[in-house]
Amino acid sequence: MGYLLGRVSIDELSPSEDRPVLSALVIGKEEGMPTKGFWSFLDQIKVNVGTSQLSRLEFWSNEVKRCFEVFGARRQPGQ
């Protein structure tokens, strides 16, 4: 499952557009936030998020917000 999620995330990243990492929306049941695989994936694609818990939490929080902004449902006029 992790491999598939990574492939989808890579496919959605674009060098010409500032898109968020889509897999930020997936969290571990016990952790309540992304698991080790998410952070390893970011290392592999050369995204520097820092090593402190606070820097990771800030990065993840911003990516989730950006995911909803970029990929979220768009309201139609009048709705």
C-alpha positions as CSV (number, residue, x, y, z in Angstrom):
1,M,0.0,0.0,0.0
2,G,2.8,2.4,0.8
3,Y,4.4,1.9,-2.6
4,L,1.2,2.7,-4.3
5,L,0.6,5.8,-2.2
6,G,4.1,6.9,-3.0
7,R,3.5,6.5,-6.8
8,V,0.3,8.5,-6.6
9,S,2.1,11.2,-4.7
10,I,5.0,11.3,-7.2
11,D,2.5,11.5,-10.1
12,E,0.8,14.5,-8.6
13,L,4.0,16.4,-7.9
14,S,4.9,18.8,-10.7
15,P,8.1,20.8,-11.3
16,S,6.1,23.5,-12.9
17,E,3.4,23.8,-10.2
18,D,3.7,24.1,-6.5
19,R,1.5,21.1,-5.5
20,P,1.4,19.6,-2.1
21,V,2.4,16.0,-1.2
22,L,-0.9,14.2,-1.5
23,S,0.1,11.4,0.9
24,A,0.1,13.9,3.7
25,L,-3.6,13.1,4.0
26,V,-2.9,9.6,5.1
27,I,-2.2,9.1,8.8
28,G,-1.3,6.1,11.1
29,K,-4.1,4.9,13.3
30,E,-2.0,5.0,16.4
31,E,0.2,8.0,15.6
32,G,-2.6,10.3,14.4
33,M,-0.1,11.7,11.9
34,P,2.0,10.3,9.0
35,T,4.1,7.3,9.8
36,K,7.8,6.7,9.2
37,G,7.2,5.8,5.6
38,F,5.9,9.3,4.8
39,W,9.0,10.9,6.2
40,S,11.3,8.4,4.3
41,F,9.4,9.2,1.1
42,L,10.1,12.9,1.6
43,D,13.8,12.1,2.1
44,Q,13.8,10.1,-1.1
45,I,12.2,12.9,-3.2
46,K,14.6,15.4,-1.6
47,V,12.0,17.4,0.4
48,N,13.7,19.0,3.4
49,V,11.3,19.1,6.4
50,G,13.9,19.3,9.2
51,T,14.4,16.7,11.9
52,S,12.7,18.2,14.9
53,Q,9.2,17.0,15.8
54,L,8.0,20.6,15.6
55,S,9.4,21.2,12.1
56,R,7.8,18.0,10.9
57,L,4.4,18.8,12.5
58,E,4.5,22.3,10.8
59,F,5.4,20.8,7.4
60,W,2.7,18.2,7.7
61,S,0.0,20.6,8.9
62,N,0.8,23.0,6.0
63,E,0.7,20.2,3.4
64,V,-2.7,19.0,4.6
65,K,-4.0,22.6,4.3
66,R,-2.5,22.9,0.8
67,C,-4.0,19.5,-0.2
68,F,-7.5,20.7,0.6
69,E,-6.9,24.0,-1.2
70,V,-5.5,22.3,-4.3
71,F,-7.3,19.0,-4.5
72,G,-10.4,19.8,-2.4
73,A,-13.9,20.0,-3.9
74,R,-14.7,23.3,-5.6
75,R,-18.0,24.8,-4.8
76,Q,-20.1,25.8,-7.8
77,P,-21.6,29.4,-7.8
78,G,-24.9,29.5,-6.0
79,Q,-24.1,26.5,-3.7
